[in-house]
Structure formats: structure tokens, C-alpha cells
Amino acid sequence: MIDIRVRFSKHGAIRYIGHLDVMRYFQKVMRRAEVDIAYTNGFSPHQVMTFAQPLGVGIESDGEYMDIRMNSIESCEALKNSINAHSVPEIQALSVKILPEGSGNAMASVAAAEYEIGFKHDRIPDCFKDSGAKINDKLKSFLAQDEIILVKEGKAGPRNVDIKDRIFELEWDEKEDCIHAVLDASSGYNIKPISLMELITAFLNDSLYENSLMIYRVDTYTRDDNGELLSMDLVGHAD
């Protein structure tokens, strides 16, 4: 058995389909591409396939990851080309890597996600109608709070979570005209970009317009042996 990690993109109208539909989509792609994917045992066998942090509906990305288990593989490049040949342009495999033995699967490995968060041109809050330097000063003031409380809903009801130390990077990117953020995306925290923006605008005595954000996930990260953030694409090797 060979464990494979596929990095893929999601753009265009496809960004409006949910995670379960993405899973079903790739199951069909694997069948059409006739790849030698492994199946579970039992009465109702299914493809051995796990995904990293599910992407919110409406978000575009070049940093999505899927792990699959295969019985055999010709080459990483051949598998990537086969997936893309049987996929749509809005979803494309960007890289294929063979994972080392003992690697955690994509879902369990997620530590953080990198985002670019912009505004639709007619829905920019007043607090962001400023120079890049002043916006960065505002973001620094936001981060300088003693605590940054996010209310998270759970099975036991709402709970307050301090995410101050879970915002790994936060700054205004003048070149791209958006916020660049690296946020905890682990199962225990999983900070959503829209939740962060609601906290920031509230701190600045403002609020978001409905459906105002343009969010792009740049990449998804795990942690290396030293605890440092590492792109999930750097785990494993192409044969």
C-alpha cells in the first residue's frame, strides 16, 4: 500500500459547492481515471480517502489537500496528469507526493491555514478606508489586546475561546490590497476568516457588510518535528 498526498485548487463557480460534494466529486474522478486506489473492507467498501481542513463555501484556494491510499502507482506525475485529465478546470491537482511511513493523515495533520482576505469594492467598512500603514497600526492594536475572545459553538453550547496566540500572522498587504493572515486551523480552534474579520471590525467600532468578503486560502500547514509551521505540500516526495 502507498499513501499519497494530493494538493489541489478550487476556483470559479466550484467554490460554491460544499465539502461533501467535493468528496463525492473526487471519488468519481478516481473511478473515471481508473487509478489503482485502495478500498476499505466490509459490506460497503469505499475508497480510502481523507481530506485536510474543509474549505468554506464561497472560498477559493490553491492550498487544498487530499490523502489517498493506493495499491500501486506508475509515478506521481502520471497520477497528477490522470486526475487533471478527468477533472474540470476549476479543480486541478497541483502536486502529488508519496508520504513517508507513519505520516499522519491530512485531516489529523492540519495546524494552520494561510489566507488573503479582501473586500468587494462597494462593501469596504469605513475602518478599512485608510492607508496601508494606518490599517496595519489598527491591526497591531487589535493584536495588542490582553485577550481576543471568540465565541465558538459546540455540542455543549457556546464557549469563549481566547485566540490571541492562535493568530500567527496578521497584516495588511498593500500590494494585494487585502489582509494576509495565518490562523490556527487545528480541530481545537479552527479560526474562520469571517469570524476574525467580525472581531476586528467590532474592535474598530465598525461592522462588516453582508457578503462583503473575498477570501482566498493560500495554503494549509502542518508542524515539523521542531513544532514549526510547514506547508503540507512539503511532506513526502515525488518519485
C-alpha positions in Angstrom: 0.0 0.0 0.0 1.2 3.5 -0.9 -0.1 6.7 0.9 -0.3 9.7 -1.5 -0.9 13.3 -0.8 -2.6 15.4 -3.5 -2.6 19.2 -3.4 -5.4 20.7 -5.4 -7.0 24.0 -6.2 -10.6 25.1 -6.2 -11.7 28.2 -8.2 -14.6 29.7 -10.1 -18.1 28.5 -9.6 -16.9 25.3 -8.0 -16.1 27.3 -4.8 -19.9 27.3 -4.1 -20.1 23.5 -3.7 -19.7 22.1 -0.2 -17.1 19.7 1.2 -19.3 16.6 0.9 -19.8 17.3 -2.8 -16.0 17.7 -3.2 -15.5 14.3 -1.7 -18.1 12.7 -4.0 -16.5 14.5 -6.9 -13.1 13.1 -6.3 -14.5 9.6 -5.8 -15.9 9.8 -9.3 -12.7 11.3 -10.7 -10.7 8.3 -9.3 -13.1 5.9 -10.9 -13.0 7.7 -14.3 -9.2 7.9 -14.2 -9.1 4.2 -13.3 -6.4 4.8 -10.7 -5.4 1.8 -8.5 -6.9 3.3 -5.3 -7.4 1.0 -2.3 -10.8 0.3 -0.9 -11.9 -0.5 2.7 -13.1 -4.0 3.6 -16.6 -4.8 4.7 -20.1 -4.9 3.4 -19.9 -1.5 1.8 -16.3 -0.8 0.7 -15.3 2.8 -0.1 -12.2 4.5 -1.4 -9.5 5.2 1.3 -9.5 9.0 1.0 -9.2 11.7 3.7 -9.2 15.5 3.3 -7.5 18.3 5.2 -9.4 21.2 6.7 -12.7 21.5 4.8 -13.0 24.7 2.8 -15.9 27.1 3.5 -18.4 27.6 0.7 -17.5 30.5 -1.5 -13.8 30.5 -0.7 -11.2 29.9 -3.5 -8.0 28.1 -2.8 -4.7 26.8 -4.1 -3.9 25.0 -0.8 -6.3 22.1 -0.5 -5.1 18.6 0.4 -6.4 15.0 0.0 -4.7 11.8 1.1 -5.4 8.6 -0.8 -4.1 5.1 -0.3 -3.2 3.2 -3.5 -2.3 -0.4 -4.3 0.2 0.8 -6.9 1.3 3.9 -8.7 3.1 4.5 -12.0 4.5 7.8 -11.0 3.4 11.0 -9.1 3.4 13.0 -12.4 1.4 10.4 -14.2 -1.2 10.3 -11.4 -1.4 14.1 -11.3 -1.9 14.2 -15.1 -4.6 11.5 -15.0 -6.5 13.3 -12.2 -6.5 16.5 -14.2 -7.4 14.9 -17.4 -10.6 13.6 -15.8 -11.4 16.7 -13.8 -12.8 20.2 -14.5 -10.6 23.3 -14.9 -12.0 24.7 -11.7 -10.5 21.8 -9.7 -6.9 20.8 -10.6 -4.3 18.7 -8.9 -1.2 20.9 -8.3 1.2 18.3 -6.9 1.3 14.6 -5.9 3.6 13.3 -3.2 4.4 9.9 -1.7 4.1 10.1 2.0 6.7 8.6 4.3 5.6 5.7 6.6 4.0 6.8 9.8 2.8 10.2 8.4 -0.4 11.5 10.0 -3.3 11.7 7.5 -4.3 15.1 6.0 -7.2 15.7 8.5 -5.2 14.9 11.6 -2.1 16.9 10.4 -3.6 20.3 10.0 -2.2 23.0 12.2 -2.8 26.3 10.4 -4.1 27.9 7.2 -2.9 31.0 5.3 -5.5 33.4 3.8 -5.8 36.6 1.8 -8.9 38.4 2.9 -10.2 41.3 0.8 -13.4 43.3 0.3 -15.7 43.7 -2.6 -15.2 47.2 -3.9 -18.5 48.6 -2.8 -18.6 46.9 0.6 -15.5 48.1 2.4 -16.1 49.0 6.0 -15.1 52.6 7.0 -12.4 51.4 9.3 -10.5 49.9 6.3 -10.8 53.0 4.2 -7.3 54.2 5.2 -3.7 54.0 4.1 -2.0 50.6 4.4 0.3 51.9 7.2 -2.7 53.1 9.3 -4.6 49.8 8.7 -1.5 47.9 10.0 -1.4 50.2 13.1 -5.0 49.2 13.7 -4.3 45.5 13.3 -1.3 45.9 15.7 -3.6 47.5 18.3 -6.1 44.6 17.8 -3.4 42.1 18.4 -2.1 44.0 21.5 -5.2 43.3 23.5 -4.7 41.2 26.6 -7.1 38.6 25.1 -9.1 38.1 21.9 -12.2 36.2 22.7 -14.0 34.2 20.0 -17.4 32.6 20.9 -17.4 29.1 19.5 -20.5 26.9 19.2 -20.2 23.3 20.4 -22.3 20.3 21.4 -22.3 21.6 25.0 -23.3 25.1 23.8 -21.3 28.3 23.2 -17.9 28.8 24.9 -15.4 31.6 25.0 -12.0 30.8 23.5 -9.0 33.1 23.7 -7.4 33.1 20.2 -4.8 35.8 20.8 -1.9 33.3 20.5 -3.6 31.4 17.7 -3.4 34.3 15.2 0.1 33.5 13.9 0.3 36.3 11.3 -1.9 39.4 10.6 -1.0 42.3 8.4 -2.3 44.5 5.6 -0.8 43.6 2.2 -0.7 46.9 0.3 0.4 45.2 -3.0 -2.6 42.8 -3.0 -4.9 45.2 -1.2 -6.0 42.7 1.4 -5.3 41.2 4.8 -2.7 38.5 5.0 -3.4 36.1 7.8 -2.1 32.8 9.1 -4.6 31.3 11.6 -4.9 28.2 13.7 -6.9 25.6 11.8 -6.5 22.7 14.1 -9.5 20.8 15.3 -9.4 22.5 18.7 -9.5 26.1 17.3 -10.1 26.4 13.6 -10.4 30.1 13.3 -12.6 31.1 10.3 -11.6 34.2 8.4 -15.1 35.7 8.6 -15.0 35.2 12.4 -11.7 37.0 12.6 -12.9 39.9 10.5 -16.1 40.3 12.6 -13.8 40.6 15.7 -11.5 43.1 14.1 -14.3 45.4 12.8 -16.1 45.2 16.2 -12.8 46.2 17.9 -12.6 49.2 15.5 -16.2 50.2 16.3 -17.4 49.1 12.9 -19.1 46.1 11.3 -19.0 44.0 8.1 -21.4 44.5 5.3 -23.3 41.3 4.4 -21.5 39.2 1.8 -18.6 41.7 1.7 -15.5 39.4 1.9 -13.4 37.9 -0.8 -11.4 35.1 0.8 -8.6 33.0 -0.8 -6.8 30.2 1.0 -3.2 30.3 0.0 -2.0 27.1 1.7 -2.6 24.7 4.6 0.1 23.9 7.2 1.2 21.1 9.5 4.0 21.2 12.0 7.5 19.8 11.6 9.5 17.8 14.2 10.5 21.2 15.8 6.9 22.4 16.1 7.4 25.0 13.2 4.7 25.5 10.6 5.3 23.6 7.4 3.4 23.6 4.2 1.6 20.2 3.9 3.0 20.1 0.3 6.5 19.7 1.7 5.7 16.4 3.4 6.6 13.5 1.3 8.4 13.3 -2.1 7.6 12.9 -5.8 9.1 9.8 -7.3 
